[in-house]
Amino acid sequence: MKALLFLLSELCLACTLSLSLQPRLTFQSKINLSSSQKLVENSSNEKSQRNFFQSVDFTTLSLVAEEMKASIVPSKVENVFQIDSHNLAISIKGNESSHWLRICWQSQKARIHIGSAPPLGKEDENYSFSSQLRKFLKGSKLVEVSTVSSFERVCALSFAERLSEPPTHKLFVEVMGSRSNVILTSNSENENLVLCCAYQVSPSKSKRPIGFGYAYVLPPPMAARSPDLSESFETFYEYVARNPSVTFKKALVNCYKGVSPVLVENMALSVKGLDPGEIIGKIENTAIEEFHRDPWKKWLKVITEPNKCYENERSNFLVPFILEMERSYYPLNFSTEQIKNKFEGTNALSKMLSAYYDTKQDQENFSELQKRCFLRVQSVLTRLNTRIDSYNQRLLSSSEEEVKKLNEKGDLLTTYHTNWKNGENFVRCMDFITNNEVKVPLEIKSPKNNNSKDVSYLNPLQTAQSMYRAAKKLKRGVAHVEKIIEETK
């Protein structure tokens, strides 16, 4: 019983801590312990639906790079802190304020932005990656932030010993889904040699090895077309409508670099009658032409001339926002409708990314904690049910009928003990009710030596006394067992 109370107290403490860590989430105050297995399955299903992370696309990465360029360049690297095996925080100090640069290379969560400070204290482990970064970058100056090529999700940060000198190191952040990586290289005219990286890729596994001493090569470009601001609608429609049986969203993603499904959905919000999930053959040409004329051109203008767009259209266009239920986010607002959960002001895009990914991470952590709690309760319930079954068996064996039989056998042995012959393991008795002869077996005497193979029996009077004691013990045990079963339930 003490073990049960201890486990349940741990469960309550874990739930309380999880709620305090993320106040945005709610948790049912009552847990039906009898259906804990169902709750575990439900929590797993909810996790797969709720904790889908939207990947950072090229639009978001390029706008974040432009935002960081305006906010933290130039600045000095104060420290490098690795939060876990996939998250890094770089402390930078500018002329007016200090910031933390957050970098992640974990599959769907891969990103870079200005974020909050990491947890206080030392690193959980002695990470070699953060140690190498501190060795090469601590004290250096961040002099440039940019995307390295058009419509590719690679961001480069250049570091120099002094602002007046050329960069000595470059930190490449590759946002490539499951192949995301963070790589520090030297900066030379001939080639950039890899100094350290988040994870290494051997030559046997890839034609593009990544590791200490290898020359850094950018990821191979996509085979799709590069969007062009001067491209006519006829050319645009020719490429998009080559396969009229695919959806409009899929056609754009397959035809053009830098286009993501979320971007197409966002742009389609401003075109009346355009459903990005509809196949191209069923969409009117006028809707596609309006899409090309307004949101498509506007997006290309942002990508090619971000400085002018930031100056002229910050109030109504460059307003990142998160959809309700926190399922996805948009770095740009193509729609004229009023939006909620929008972020404005300095580093608005970084604030949005921090809010989105931190909240989703809190939800994922909470789901894991909730599942562990349910499994812990289920394990306790299984042990308690086994205990109840065991005591029920004892209760059955402690019934009044069994007590009565033991007393009757003891009375028979006491009455007819003179019928016993030396060497026999039973006593012939006459039943008190039927008056028929019955044989009452004698109990085996416990051997003094455990290794002894000889079997000896108690005499009739000794066996009778043993049966009387067993009957009294069973009678006393009934109340005790019932009490234990009630406490266990």
Secondary structure by P-SEA (a helix, b strand, c coil): caaaaaaaaaaaaaaaaaaaacccccccccccccaaaaaaaaaaaaaaaccccccccaaaaaaaaaaaaaccccccccccccccccbbbbbbbcccbbbbbbbbcccccccccccccccccccccccaaaaaaaaccccccccccccccccccbbbbbbbccccccccbbbbbbccccccbbbbbbbcccbbbbccccccccccccccccccccccccccccccccccccccaaaaaaaaaccccccaaaaaaaccccccaaaaaaaaccccccccccccccccaaaaaaaaacaaaaaaaaaacaaaaaacccccccbbbbccccccccccccccccccccccccaaaaaaaaaaaaaaaaaaaaaaaaaaaaaaaaaaaaaaaaaaaaaaaaaaaacaaaaaaaaaaaaaaaaccccccccccbbbbccccccbbbbbbbbbcccccccccbbbbbcaaaaaaaaaaaaaaaaaaaaaaaaaaaaac
